[in-house]
């Protein structure tokens, strides 16, 4: 039975997301995610501050932890109300640069109106193959993104779905199934096959696939207008909650 939706439960899922593919240390002030074998991955190497008491000391500890390992110190939002207004003076004092990511969160609530695309079929991908690596790199991501996929695929709750046309992988997207909530991620289309509806068809398939495997709330986030239009056609509705997304980093 699907549990009632709770924005706090969704936020908790977001904060725990990186545990699926990287190491984590629990601190009195929050979480430190790290992977020294994948230093270029921001998602694999960032801290989250959940307790603002003694924040100056927390920022110094975060900076020391990452710099001592040759990793750029980075902090992600904890999605708490008024978080950035409280942290910003301290971040600036400690030499952190803040970037607003301005993502909006969407929850799947209505039926998809996306029409199938003739000749496209879908399959679950169980390992990183050459065609997946090529697709990721052609979308402007580095080897670090491939390493994240490899780690992700070790977890049974991770479902990487591929869309194929004429036997060639043309688009991918993933589901991360947690307790009560499932996150959509890794939505990429081969640069040579964009504008043909393949990604939309995969999202439409992904929604149906998820219904077959889980009663979870299905959600995603995006700041890309073109992608948001696809998600809305697939039945995703923007959450009214003001979840402010940002990240801060301190140059090495």
Protein Blocks (a to p, Z undefined) as FASTA:
>chain_A
ZZdddfklmmmmmmmmmmmmpccdddfklccdddfklmmlmklnccddfbfghklmmmmm
mmmmmmmnopacddddehighklmmmmmmmmmnopacddekiacdddfbdcfbdcdehia
cdddfbdcfklmmmmmmnopafklmmmmmmmmmpmkbccddddeehiafbdcdddddehi
acdehiacdfklghnommmmmmmmmmmmmmmmoccdcddddfbfklmmmmmmnopacdfb
dcddddddddZZ
